[in-house]
Amino acid sequence: MRFLLFVSGLVLMAAHAAAATPEETVRQAMATLAPNVKIDVVQQSPIPGFYEAIAGGEFVYVSEDGRYVIDGSAYDVVNKRDLTASSRAKARRIALDKVGPDKRIVFAPQAPLATKHTVTVFTDVDCPFCRRFHQQIAAYNAKGIAVDYLFYPLSIHPGADKKAEAVWCSKDRANAFTAAMAGQDPGHATCANPVPELTHLAQSLGIGGTPTILAADGTQIASQIAMSPDQLAAELDRLAQADAAKN
């Protein structure tokens, strides 16, 4: 009798596991390992037998039976491709598509120059490399590159969030931004602003530093490339050509 009850229990557990949705499987697995971690996205994985998820801003892979969790990047050895990088780019693109122009500070090429590419840059007023990047904004625009800035004041820069708010609340955001990036005090203006929302967005996407430069498809561009207008333009051309070749 006890044997029959035991077998019945196993059958019920198996049926429950089979009926669990991907979201339920991932949440149950992660709840065992890290109960306080927020699960942002669950989707099919390019790795057979696993689900792909964004948990606490990081990518993890959970087996379909919920037993195994792999934390980190996955690689296709045959094709020499970082599968997780592609997923990260897709997640960033989807998220950024939801950020309207009313939450960005835009520096775009002016006529007669045409915009060939647009990059999104998570930036911090007190970040030295962010300041160096913005010092070249005219050169980026001259290359046909529009720059959409999103504020992401880092916790290692106390008061950077207040400076970002002051810039946002100024009468001329673009000029106030440029002045702040040159080291000028932006003042203490306050108003409703997107800084907390954009900070949360950056963290949810696993962005840990500034400047983080993203191409239109969500691909993160290495800082050593992005800091050179010529190299950034060439890299954006390459990404556009690669995307066209896929289609």
C-alpha positions as CSV (number, residue, x, y, z in Angstrom):
1,M,0.0,0.0,0.0
2,R,2.8,2.4,1.0
3,F,4.6,1.4,-2.3
4,L,1.5,2.3,-4.3
5,L,1.1,5.6,-2.5
6,F,4.8,6.3,-3.2
7,V,4.4,5.5,-6.9
8,S,1.3,7.6,-7.1
9,G,3.2,10.5,-5.6
10,L,5.9,10.2,-8.2
11,V,3.4,10.2,-10.9
12,L,1.7,13.3,-9.6
13,M,5.1,15.1,-9.2
14,A,6.0,14.2,-12.8
15,A,2.6,15.4,-14.1
16,H,3.1,18.6,-12.2
17,A,6.6,19.1,-13.7
18,A,5.3,18.4,-17.2
19,A,2.4,20.9,-16.7
20,A,4.7,23.7,-15.4
21,T,5.1,26.6,-17.7
22,P,8.7,27.8,-18.5
23,E,8.1,30.8,-16.2
24,E,7.0,28.5,-13.3
25,T,10.0,26.2,-13.8
26,V,12.5,29.0,-13.8
27,R,10.9,30.8,-10.9
28,Q,10.8,27.6,-8.8
29,A,14.4,26.8,-9.6
30,M,15.7,30.3,-8.8
31,A,13.6,30.5,-5.7
32,T,15.6,27.6,-4.3
33,L,18.9,29.2,-5.0
34,A,18.2,32.9,-4.8
35,P,14.7,33.6,-3.4
36,N,15.0,37.4,-3.5
37,V,16.2,37.7,-7.1
38,K,13.7,39.2,-9.5
39,I,13.0,37.3,-12.7
40,D,12.6,39.8,-15.5
41,V,12.3,37.6,-18.7
42,V,11.9,33.9,-19.4
43,Q,12.2,32.7,-23.0
44,Q,13.2,29.8,-25.1
45,S,17.0,29.2,-25.2
46,P,19.2,28.5,-28.3
47,I,20.6,25.6,-26.1
48,P,18.4,22.5,-26.4
49,G,16.8,21.4,-23.1
50,F,17.2,24.8,-21.4
51,Y,15.2,28.0,-20.8
52,E,16.9,31.4,-21.0
53,A,16.1,34.0,-18.3
54,I,17.2,37.4,-17.1
55,A,17.4,37.2,-13.3
56,G,18.6,40.2,-11.4
57,G,20.0,41.8,-14.6
58,E,22.0,38.7,-15.4
59,F,21.4,35.9,-17.9
60,V,20.9,32.4,-16.6
61,Y,20.0,29.1,-18.2
62,V,17.6,26.7,-16.4
63,S,17.0,23.1,-17.6
64,E,13.5,22.3,-18.6
65,D,13.1,20.0,-15.6
66,G,14.3,22.8,-13.3
67,R,17.2,20.8,-11.9
68,Y,20.1,22.6,-13.4
69,V,21.0,26.3,-13.5
70,I,23.9,27.7,-15.4
71,D,25.0,31.3,-14.7
72,G,27.0,33.0,-17.4
73,S,27.5,33.2,-21.2
74,A,26.8,30.3,-23.6
75,Y,28.9,29.8,-26.7
76,D,28.2,28.0,-30.0
77,V,31.6,26.3,-30.5
78,V,31.0,25.2,-34.0
79,N,30.0,28.7,-35.2
80,K,32.3,30.5,-32.8
81,R,29.4,32.7,-31.6
82,D,28.5,34.1,-28.2
83,L,24.8,33.1,-27.9
84,T,24.3,35.1,-24.8
85,A,25.6,38.3,-26.4
86,S,22.9,38.0,-29.0
87,S,20.2,37.5,-26.4
88,R,21.5,40.5,-24.4
89,A,21.4,42.7,-27.5
90,K,17.9,41.6,-28.2
91,A,16.7,42.3,-24.7
92,R,18.4,45.8,-24.7
93,R,16.8,46.6,-28.1
94,I,13.3,45.7,-26.9
95,A,13.8,47.7,-23.7
96,L,15.2,50.7,-25.4
97,D,12.4,50.7,-27.9
98,K,10.1,51.5,-25.0
99,V,12.1,54.6,-23.9
100,G,10.5,57.5,-25.7
101,P,12.2,60.7,-26.8
102,D,10.8,62.5,-23.8
103,K,13.3,60.6,-21.6
104,R,16.4,61.2,-23.7
105,I,18.8,64.1,-24.4
106,V,19.6,63.9,-28.1
107,F,22.6,65.3,-30.0
108,A,21.9,64.7,-33.7
109,P,23.6,65.8,-36.9
110,Q,22.2,69.1,-38.1
111,A,21.4,69.8,-41.8
112,P,22.9,69.5,-44.2
113,L,24.4,66.5,-42.4
114,A,22.3,63.3,-42.4
115,T,21.9,60.8,-39.6
116,K,23.4,57.5,-40.7
117,H,23.4,55.8,-37.3
118,T,22.0,56.3,-33.8
119,V,23.6,55.1,-30.6
120,T,22.2,55.1,-27.1
121,V,24.6,56.0,-24.3
122,F,24.0,55.4,-20.6
123,T,25.9,58.3,-19.0
124,D,26.8,59.8,-15.7
125,V,27.7,63.5,-15.3
126,D,30.6,62.7,-12.9
127,C,32.0,59.9,-15.1
128,P,35.4,61.0,-16.5
129,F,35.1,58.8,-19.6
130,C,31.6,60.0,-20.2
131,R,32.9,63.6,-20.2
132,R,35.7,62.6,-22.6
133,F,33.1,61.0,-24.9
134,H,30.9,64.1,-24.9
135,Q,33.9,66.4,-25.7
136,Q,33.8,64.8,-29.1
137,I,30.1,65.1,-29.7
138,A,30.6,67.4,-32.7
139,A,32.9,64.8,-34.3
140,Y,30.4,62.0,-33.8
141,N,27.7,64.2,-35.4
142,A,30.0,65.0,-38.3
143,K,30.3,61.3,-38.9
144,G,26.5,61.1,-39.2
145,I,26.1,59.6,-35.7
146,A,23.2,60.7,-33.5
147,V,23.7,60.2,-29.8
148,D,20.8,59.6,-27.5
149,Y,21.8,60.0,-23.8
150,L,20.1,58.2,-21.0
151,F,21.0,59.2,-17.4
152,Y,22.5,56.5,-15.3
153,P,24.2,58.2,-12.2
154,L,26.4,55.6,-10.5
155,S,26.3,55.1,-6.8
156,I,30.1,55.5,-6.7
157,H,29.5,59.2,-7.6
158,P,27.5,60.7,-4.7
159,G,25.3,63.5,-5.8
160,A,25.5,62.6,-9.5
161,D,21.7,61.8,-9.4
162,K,21.0,65.3,-8.2
163,K,23.2,66.8,-10.9
164,A,21.3,64.7,-13.5
165,E,18.0,65.9,-12.2
166,A,19.2,69.5,-12.3
167,V,20.3,69.1,-15.9
168,W,17.0,67.5,-16.8
169,C,15.0,70.3,-15.2
170,S,16.9,73.1,-16.8
171,K,15.3,75.3,-19.5
172,D,17.9,74.1,-22.1
173,R,18.8,70.5,-21.4
174,A,21.3,70.1,-24.2
175,N,23.3,73.2,-23.2
176,A,23.0,72.3,-19.5
177,F,24.2,68.8,-20.2
178,T,27.2,70.1,-22.1
179,A,28.1,72.5,-19.4
180,A,27.8,69.9,-16.7
181,M,30.0,67.5,-18.8
182,A,32.6,70.4,-18.8
183,G,32.6,70.4,-15.0
184,Q,30.2,73.3,-14.4
185,D,27.8,73.1,-11.5
186,P,24.3,72.4,-13.0
187,G,22.6,74.0,-10.0
188,H,19.8,72.5,-7.9
189,A,16.6,72.5,-10.0
190,T,14.1,69.8,-9.3
191,C,11.1,68.5,-11.2
192,A,9.5,65.3,-12.3
193,N,12.3,63.4,-14.2
194,P,13.1,60.0,-15.7
195,V,16.5,59.5,-13.8
196,P,15.2,56.9,-11.3
197,E,13.4,55.0,-14.0
198,L,16.4,55.0,-16.4
199,T,18.7,53.9,-13.5
200,H,16.4,51.0,-12.8
201,L,16.3,50.1,-16.5
202,A,20.1,50.1,-16.8
203,Q,20.4,47.8,-13.7
204,S,17.7,45.5,-15.0
205,L,19.7,45.1,-18.2
206,G,22.9,44.2,-16.3
207,I,24.6,47.5,-17.2
208,G,27.2,48.1,-14.6
209,G,29.2,51.1,-15.8
210,T,29.3,54.3,-17.9
211,P,29.5,55.2,-20.6
212,T,27.7,52.1,-22.0
213,I,27.3,52.6,-25.7
214,L,24.6,50.6,-27.5
215,A,24.0,50.3,-31.3
216,A,20.5,50.4,-32.7
217,D,20.2,46.6,-32.5
218,G,21.2,46.6,-28.8
219,T,24.8,45.5,-29.4
220,Q,27.2,46.9,-26.8
221,I,30.2,48.6,-28.4
222,A,33.5,48.4,-26.6
223,S,34.6,51.7,-25.1
224,Q,38.0,51.6,-26.8
225,I,36.2,51.7,-30.1
226,A,33.5,54.1,-29.1
227,M,35.9,56.7,-27.9
228,S,37.2,57.2,-31.4
229,P,34.6,58.9,-33.8
230,D,36.3,57.2,-36.8
231,Q,36.3,53.7,-35.2
232,L,32.8,54.1,-33.9
233,A,31.5,55.1,-37.4
234,A,33.3,52.1,-38.9
235,E,31.9,49.7,-36.3
236,L,28.4,50.9,-36.8
237,D,28.8,50.5,-40.6
238,R,30.0,47.0,-40.0
239,L,27.1,46.1,-37.7
240,A,24.6,47.6,-40.3
241,Q,26.1,45.5,-43.1
242,A,26.0,42.3,-41.0
243,D,22.4,42.9,-40.1
244,A,21.6,43.5,-43.8
245,A,23.3,40.3,-44.7
246,K,21.1,38.4,-42.3
247,N,18.0,39.7,-44.0
